[in-house]
């Protein structure tokens, strides 16, 4: 895979996750669903969807800690969307995470 292909796939993955977070925010009735498309603000929106305190944003700036901080955040987000919290655990598996995030966003 060359650099161009990697960049295109990266942008497409970012847009997909952004749309999913946007849809989740709309379902939860968040006022600023457009935050989903802006880096850093999308994390604030995700914390709001998951009903987690804003100070968790600091954990995203600590290498390796950010990876493990995503687990309880996505577990809480799944619970907030009316789904079982164990779905949040699946977000650590590459590839499966895109399916889970889409499921949380587009299922009723």
C-alpha positions as CSV (number, residue, x, y, z in Angstrom):
1,X,0.0,0.0,0.0
2,X,1.5,3.4,-0.9
3,X,1.2,6.6,1.0
4,X,-1.7,8.0,-1.0
5,X,-3.8,4.9,-0.3
6,X,-3.0,5.0,3.4
7,X,-4.0,8.6,3.6
8,X,-7.3,8.1,1.8
9,X,-8.1,5.1,4.0
10,X,-7.2,7.1,7.1
11,X,-9.5,10.0,6.1
12,X,-12.3,7.7,5.2
13,X,-12.0,6.0,8.6
14,X,-12.0,9.3,10.4
15,X,-15.1,10.5,8.5
16,X,-16.9,7.2,9.3
17,X,-16.1,7.4,13.0
18,X,-17.1,11.1,13.0
19,X,-20.4,10.4,11.3
20,X,-21.1,7.6,13.8
21,X,-20.3,9.9,16.8
22,X,-22.5,12.5,15.2
23,X,-25.4,10.1,14.9
24,X,-24.9,8.9,18.5
25,X,-24.9,12.6,19.7
26,X,-28.1,13.3,17.8
27,X,-29.8,10.2,19.3
28,X,-28.8,11.4,22.8
29,X,-30.0,15.0,22.0
30,X,-26.6,16.6,22.4
31,X,-26.6,20.3,21.4
32,X,-23.3,20.4,19.6
33,X,-23.4,17.2,17.5
34,X,-21.2,18.9,15.0
35,X,-18.3,18.6,17.4
36,X,-17.9,15.1,16.0
37,X,-16.1,16.4,13.0
38,X,-13.5,18.5,14.8
39,X,-10.5,16.9,16.4
40,X,-10.4,17.2,20.2
41,X,-14.0,18.4,20.3
42,X,-15.1,15.0,19.1
43,X,-13.5,13.5,22.2
44,X,-15.4,16.1,24.4
45,X,-18.6,15.0,22.6
46,X,-17.8,11.4,23.1
47,X,-17.3,12.0,26.9
48,X,-20.6,13.8,27.0
49,X,-22.4,10.9,25.2
50,X,-20.8,8.5,27.7
51,X,-21.8,10.7,30.7
52,X,-18.1,10.8,31.8
53,X,-16.4,13.7,33.5
54,X,-14.5,16.2,31.2
55,X,-11.2,15.6,33.0
56,X,-10.9,12.3,31.2
57,X,-9.9,14.3,28.2
58,X,-6.5,14.7,29.8
59,X,-6.0,10.9,29.6
60,X,-6.1,11.1,25.8
61,X,-2.8,13.0,25.8
62,X,-0.9,10.3,27.8
63,X,0.6,7.7,25.5
64,X,-0.6,4.1,26.1
65,X,-3.0,5.4,28.8
66,X,-5.2,6.8,26.0
67,X,-5.7,3.3,24.5
68,X,-6.9,1.9,27.8
69,X,-9.0,4.9,28.7
70,X,-11.1,4.3,25.6
71,X,-12.4,1.0,27.0
72,X,-14.5,2.4,29.8
73,X,-15.5,5.4,27.6
74,X,-16.9,3.2,24.9
75,X,-18.4,0.9,27.5
76,X,-20.3,3.9,28.9
77,X,-21.2,5.1,25.5
78,X,-22.7,1.7,24.6
79,X,-24.7,1.7,27.9
80,X,-25.9,5.3,27.1
81,X,-27.1,4.1,23.7
82,X,-29.1,1.3,25.4
83,X,-26.8,-1.5,24.4
84,X,-24.8,-3.9,26.6
85,X,-21.6,-2.3,27.9
86,X,-19.5,-5.3,26.9
87,X,-19.7,-4.0,23.3
88,X,-17.3,-1.3,24.4
89,X,-14.7,-3.9,25.0
90,X,-14.8,-4.9,21.3
91,X,-13.6,-1.4,20.3
92,X,-10.0,-2.5,21.1
93,X,-10.0,-5.0,18.3
94,X,-9.0,-3.4,15.0
95,X,-11.7,-3.8,12.3
96,X,-14.3,-5.0,14.8
97,X,-14.2,-1.5,16.4
98,X,-15.6,0.1,13.2
99,X,-18.5,-2.4,13.1
100,X,-19.3,-1.8,16.8
101,X,-19.2,1.9,16.5
102,X,-21.5,1.7,13.4
103,X,-23.8,-0.6,15.3
104,X,-24.1,1.9,18.2
105,X,-24.7,4.7,15.8
106,X,-27.2,3.3,13.4
107,X,-29.2,0.7,15.4
108,X,-32.4,1.6,17.1
